[in-house]
Each structure stands twice: as C-alpha cells, then as structure tokens.
Amino acid sequence: MKKLILLVLFCVGLVTVGVGQTAEEFYRAGQYAQALSAYEQDLKNYPNNPYLYYNIGNCYFKMGSKGLAVANYYRAFKIYPRDNDIRHNLSLALASGGETLVPTGVPVALHKAFFVFSLAELKGLVCLLGWTLCLLAGVLLLTRKTGKLSLACAVLFLLCAGWFYVRHTWETQPLAVVASPVAEVRSGPGTNFPVSASVQQGHLVELADQKDNWQQVIVKSQGLKGWIENSALERI
Amino acid sequence: MKRIFLAILAFFLSTCLYAQVQLSATTDKTTLTLDDELTLTVQVSGVSGNMVMPQLPSLPAFNVYSREAAQSSVNGKSTLFFKYTMMPRFVGNTTIGPVTFKYGGKTYQTKPISIRIYRSGTSVPKANNTQSQNTAQAAKAVDQLPPLERELATRAYAHTSEPYFLVAAVSNKTPYLNEPFILAVRFYYSQSFYDAPYQNPAVSNLFMEEIGEAQGQQNIQGRTYRYEEKRYQLSGVSAGKARIGAATVTFRPGDSPLSIFDRFFGGSAVQAEQSVSSKPIEVTIKPLPTANKPASFYGAVGTDYTFSAKLDHDQTEAGEAVTWSATVQGPGNLKTTSDLVFPTVQGVTAYPAAPAAGVLPNQKDRSYKVFKTELVPLSSGTYTLPAILWSYFDPKTNAYKTLASQPLTLTVTPATHTEKQVNFGSVEPTGNGIQTLGKDIRYVISDSAPQTSWLVLLPHWKWVHALVFIWLAVCLFMASVGKKTAAKKHAYLAAKAQLKKAKIYEDVADTLSAYLLAKWNISTASLPLKDMEQALAKKGVSPDVQEQFAQLWKDLESARFSPQADQAATLAQFTTRSAELLKKLEETK
C-alpha cells in the first residue's frame, strides 16, 4: 500500500513537471499556437505576471501577428518596465511597424530612468514620500529643528508627484495597435466612406472616439486621423 | 496573326449579332376570290447594318403589284416590315413558298402559307370561319401558356380594337417578403411605328431589376399583333402593400420618313406622337413567419438554392492567409440578404472580407453571392473548418430549409519566412571582433513572476494613511498648545528685559500691561483699576500683592501726568518696585 501511494505521488509529480514545461517546450518546437494556448491558460491564474504577457507576445511575434505581439509586450512593459528583455522585444516589435519606443530626441538613459518604476511602484513612492513629509512636518512643528530636511522631503515629494502625474497621463491614454495585416482608415465610421489610408499591423494608434464597431483613431507618427473597424485593432 | 485574330473576333461578334434574327411571313387572309387582293407581310427583326432584301419565292398564282417597306424601333431595336400586295391569277389551291432572307452568312426561311382562291362573285364564307377558327385556336393556345404568359395574353384580348397597346402582369400578387417574382410588360402593335422610347414603371416598396427582353407574335381576334416584351424581377422591401406604376411607350405611328427604304419606295408624312401605358398593379407583400426561423437565416426567400464552401488552398504555412469562401446561388436578388457569419476556428485568426453578388450569366432571374473570409492559421497543424449553415424560406412549402456545406481540412506547415522578416538590423561591426548579423526577439522567460516591489503595497496600507494624519493633527494641536505655554513662560523674562530698557514711565506701565496680558490674558487698556484687581484676585493673586499692584499703577499714572523734578531717580524707583511686583506675581500659583 505504501509503495502504491509512493508510485501515485511520483506519477503526479511527473505530470506536474510536464504541465509546467509544456508551454516552453511547444515554443522550442516551433509550435507557437500550442505555446500561446498554454501561456494564455496560465494568464487566467496569474493575470499580473509580466513574463506571461511577454511570452504571449513572443508567440504572436513568431506567428507573424506583430500587432498582437506589440499589444502584449506593452502590457508586460506597463507592469515591469525595467526588464531589459521586455524592453528589447517591445522595441523590436514596434520597429517592425515603423514605430519607436523611445521618442526621437530623447536619450535612452533618460527614457529608462523615466520608466525605472512601474506606475504602481511610483504611486507607492509618492505615498512613502508623502508620509515622510507629514512625519517631518510634525517634528518641525513640535521641535522646530527639522526645517531643512522637511524642505528637501517636500521638494522630492512634489517631483515624484509630478512624475507620477505624467506617467499616469501617459499610461491611461486610450491606445491601440493595428492587429490585422492591413487596416483601412476611412473618412467616416462605415464602409460607405472612402478609404483615405491603409495602416500596416504593428502601428500604434490613439483612440479618440467610438461609433458602433468603428473607432476614430489618430496615427501620430503619420499625422493621420480617421476611422478603423474595431476588429482590426487590439486595445492596449 | 493580327488579321486572323480580328477575323475570329468579327466572326464571333457577327455570330452574336445574328443569333437573334427573327423572320416571319403572314398574309391578311388565306381565302380570297379572283377580285380580291392579298397582302403578304414579311417581318424581319434583330438586324442592323448592311443587309439585303428578303427574297420572295416564285409566285406563279399571283401578280405582285405593290411593295412597301417600313421600320419600327423600340428602345433602339429595329423591326423591318416588307408588305407585298398581290392579285390572284387563277382559281385553286396554291402555296406561297418560304420567303428567304440572307444575313450574316446565314439563310433564314419562313414557313409556307396555303392560300385558296375562288372564282369572282363567289361568296367566301371561309374567311369568317377561318377567323373564328383562328380565334378558337388562339384561345386554346392561350390556355396552354404558363400563368404569366396566359395573364398577358388574356389582358391583350381586351384591346382588340386598338392597333397599339401596352399590358403588364406579375407572376405573383401575394409574394412573401424578399420572395422574387416577375413583372412582364408587353407592347403590342399591329401597325408600323417609329421613334418609340420606353419608360420603365415606377415601383414603391419593391426592389426591381431588369432581367430580359423578348419579341413575339399573337393572333387576337383574327388580327396578327407583334409584341416587344420587357421582364423585370421584383422582391418586396417590407411587408405590406406595394405598387407597380404604369409603363409607357411613346411612338409615332406609320413609317419613318428617315427610313433608308424611302429612297426606293417613297417617303411618308411625319405622324403625331402617341403614347400607350399599362395599368398600375397592386401587390401585397406577406411577412415571413417568425416561428422556427433558424439562426442561419439571412433573408433569402425562394426555392432551388445551392450552397457550397471552398478554400483557395488546402495547404499553407503558419502565418500565411488562405481564403475561405462560401457561395450561394438561387432565385431572386441575393444582394439584399444579410452577410453570412462564418463559424470560428480555434487557432485561426479570421479577417472577413466584403461579399460579392451578381446575376448568373445566361440566367438573369438567378443570382449569386460569394462570402469570403481570410484565415491566418497561427501555427502548424491540421485544422478542420466546420460545415457552414445557410437557411432560406421556401414559399412553396411555407417552411425554412437549411443548407450545409461540407467540412474542409486545412493543412498548415511551420512558417519558413518569419525569421527573415524579423531581421531588420543591418550587418554592422560592433568592435572587439563581434559583428551583428541580425536582430530577433529574445527567448521566452520561464521564471516565475518578478518579486512584487514593496512600494506597490504601500498605497494599500490605508491604516498608515490614517496614522500619518493623526500624527499631523496631534502635532498641530501640540504645537498650538505649546505656543501658549511658552508665551506664558516667556512673559516674566520678557518683562524683566523690557524693564531694564525702560526710559520713561510709559515703558514701565507697558511692561506691566504686556506681562498681565501674556500671563493671564488681562487687558489693562480697557479695564478700570478696580476690575483689574478683581481679575488678579480670580487668578489667585494674594490681596497684599493686589494692593501693591494697585498702588504701583496709581503712582505710575500720577508720575506720568505730574512729572517729578528728579525723573531718573523716580524711574529707577518704579523699575525696582515693578521688578519686585513681577517676582511676586510670578510666584503666584
């Protein structure tokens, strides 16, 4: 009986190990759809794991869906922006659509520093500095001896709050990526309006308005404004 | 080579043109006497350009003494009439042989016509008999026609006295919504005409499409009428009443003065313009039953639909697109039906394309619609595309019917081109013996999620927020209270310092006032001396100290308003007395 229990436990262990390795094994074998399915299954249990979004982005990229790859790399980047692999793959995927992660004229080091914290971490930092400022202000009120320290803390707090505000504005703007091979930009929300441009997959677009199944988009890199069907876009 | 090609093209074009040539020969009577005359009418339609005249057969029994030619045109299509007036030469049975017409390398012939010639003065009752016989035969023939043709022919019988008239009829007066039905409009004429533009009927609550034209001949009450027919396919837009307005033909009776045959046979006068119209038709569109309506019903109504699906390639690479198309063919206008929804296939991204619709060649009452979707398989493997369902309503059985396509199999091989697309980096030396050959995404990360930073947790510690605010509030309160205590503590010291700097009596009085205000909040400015003593008493100051304060205050006021000779000595005395008083007041608990 004891041997039987041990055998069962051994088998369960083998199966568990197999399940854990399945996604990567599929990926190594070039079976990206199966790998994608496995990673998406994992994502249901760990919705805030940036590496799962990163791996899903890799699967889409290998399958030629650059738009969906960009969308998933972006999600990973938002959660864990200081990861070099995520930054690298996002830059490559964006480059395939003619976009860049670091805006032209901005030093890469500055961009990395700006994104050293995630928005949630930055919020925590602002909280911490706020609390410290309150503590120092209290001490200053009672002892009148922490003036310079309180002033330095107040300056830091204001800087961080400004940083947080800019990041929050950047991350909450409605963005989408062109997911279909080619998206037609029309002058109005319907197929009865003429096509004014076509956008390849992987391009980032800013969402301005919505009417039924149509999104008004702004392609900043091209100075375009028009309407694209929802099915051709993946919201980030 | 070019000439051969042109010759072949000309041959095919001429074949197409000549294919619709129609030739007929009729006589105004088949029995006559030697005194009568006979009119033979040869009618040629569907010709254009250069041609030769029809050739009459040998007519030994007749003398042809008059010839006429006329041309009529409906919507640009010409019909030529050749009339020959003949006198019989002898009694007996004779036959007018086939009239021959050569056109485009082909020879057309009419059927022979049998004629009976009687002696002069003989009554010819056969003519009426023949006419009634013909009428009876025509009526019998009408009964055997299909319903729409029968309806048209029947309506034509109401116009027997008119040389030109227009009739219209529909194949179904109570069709279902979107069920196709036919409208036919016929322009009958027994005399020649020219310049005849045709105006389509106006319709309401109906879709209408022209599907064809025809020409024919009908014998009505012994008179031979030719007709030009136009056919339309209609379908109801919404349930309820629908109306088909009048169709109109405007024409000039007689022969065209511009006819080329005028050169040979003399001109004709220009006739006044006339017009004939058909009667409007009311149609009731029935709604489709809602019971048992399948989800795959997209609005088609009719019978004999066919439905199929196919892939343009059944093998492809991962990431490459294949086209999955479904085609439906059947009666009516399929343009008005909704777009097909393709079933989803796991592991395949679908990009629907706009459907295409049109009329089937050589079958203008049947149309087709092709639905397409681009499929991009995401990885290698074998995919089964499920059967697609498409339903229609069959008005014959009053029931919905569903057609299903065959399931399809798509074999997908691993992608071979993806890496090439990824390599958008140029070959460039990086120094230290390393050369960049290309760029690719980095490998998947199998690590568990990175450790959540403690910073992320801070905003969720609501209790810290509360503590910090409490701390700040306490500090503010403490600071406020401490400020008052300190002010009290500092009052004596400040008063002593101020006394040392006093130069006039007012300075001494101000020092005492400031001390009392800071220490006990007693204002000396607004209170009489008696009230000040009471205030001091309330603060626990002993009566002798009160008395000492009152005496000092009175002396200070006397000195201020009646200055002494030796002011410096007096000031020093007041300063000393004030210092002693302040010390006693400070000692008060």
Contacts between the chains, C-beta under 8 A, distances in Angstrom:
chain1	res1	chain2	res2	distance
A	23	B	444	7.7
A	24	B	444	5.9
A	24	B	446	5.2
A	27	B	444	5.3
A	30	B	380	7.3
A	30	B	414	5.2
A	31	B	379	5.7
A	31	B	380	6.8
A	31	B	381	7.7
A	32	B	318	7.3
A	32	B	378	6.7
A	32	B	379	4.8
A	33	B	318	7.6
A	33	B	347	4.7
A	33	B	377	7.7
A	33	B	378	4.3
A	33	B	379	2.9
A	33	B	380	7.9
A	33	B	381	7.0
A	34	B	379	6.5
A	35	B	444	7.8
A	36	B	378	6.8
A	36	B	379	7.6
A	37	B	347	7.6
A	46	B	449	6.2
A	48	B	449	7.1
A	49	B	448	7.8
A	49	B	449	3.9
A	50	B	449	6.9
A	50	B	450	7.0
A	51	B	445	4.3
A	51	B	446	7.9
A	51	B	447	6.3
A	51	B	448	7.9
A	51	B	449	6.2
A	51	B	450	7.6
A	52	B	449	7.8
A	54	B	444	7.4
A	54	B	445	6.0
A	55	B	444	4.4
A	55	B	445	6.5
A	58	B	441	5.8
A	58	B	442	8.0
A	58	B	443	7.6
A	58	B	444	5.3
A	60	B	378	8.0
A	61	B	422	7.6
A	61	B	441	5.4
A	62	B	415	7.6
A	62	B	418	5.9
A	62	B	441	7.8
A	63	B	318	6.1
A	63	B	319	5.4
A	63	B	378	4.6
A	63	B	379	6.2
A	63	B	415	7.2
A	63	B	418	7.5
A	64	B	318	7.6
A	64	B	319	3.3
A	64	B	376	7.5
A	64	B	415	6.6
A	64	B	418	5.6
A	64	B	421	7.4
A	65	B	319	7.7
A	65	B	349	6.9
A	65	B	376	7.7
A	65	B	378	7.2
A	80	B	450	5.8
A	83	B	450	7.3
A	85	B	442	4.6
A	85	B	445	6.3
A	88	B	441	7.6
A	88	B	442	5.6
A	89	B	441	4.5
A	89	B	442	5.7
A	92	B	422	7.3
A	92	B	439	6.0
A	92	B	440	7.5
A	92	B	441	5.6
A	93	B	441	7.2
A	95	B	424	6.3
A	96	B	421	7.2
A	96	B	422	7.3
A	96	B	424	6.6
A	117	B	453	7.9
A	117	B	455	7.2
A	118	B	453	7.7
A	118	B	456	7.5
A	120	B	453	8.0
A	120	B	455	7.7
A	120	B	456	4.5
A	120	B	459	7.7
A	121	B	453	5.0
A	121	B	455	4.3
A	121	B	456	5.6
A	122	B	455	7.9
A	123	B	456	7.9
A	123	B	458	7.9
A	123	B	459	5.1
A	124	B	453	7.2
A	124	B	454	7.5
A	124	B	455	3.3
A	124	B	456	5.4
A	124	B	457	6.8
A	124	B	458	3.8
A	124	B	459	5.6
A	125	B	455	5.5
A	125	B	458	7.9
A	127	B	458	4.5
A	127	B	459	5.1
A	127	B	464	7.9
A	127	B	465	7.9
A	128	B	455	7.0
A	128	B	458	5.6
A	130	B	468	7.7
A	131	B	464	6.2
A	131	B	465	7.8
A	131	B	468	4.9
A	134	B	468	4.5
A	134	B	469	7.4
A	134	B	471	6.6
A	134	B	472	5.0
A	135	B	468	6.9
A	135	B	471	6.6
A	137	B	472	6.5
A	137	B	475	7.3
A	138	B	471	5.2
A	138	B	472	5.5
A	138	B	474	7.4
A	138	B	475	3.4
A	138	B	476	7.9
A	139	B	475	7.5
A	141	B	475	4.5
A	141	B	476	6.3
A	141	B	478	7.4
A	141	B	479	4.0
A	142	B	475	5.6
A	142	B	478	5.8
A	142	B	479	6.0
A	142	B	482	7.3
A	180	B	351	5.4
A	181	B	321	7.3
A	181	B	351	7.3
A	181	B	376	7.5
A	191	B	354	7.0
A	231	B	351	7.6
A	231	B	352	7.8
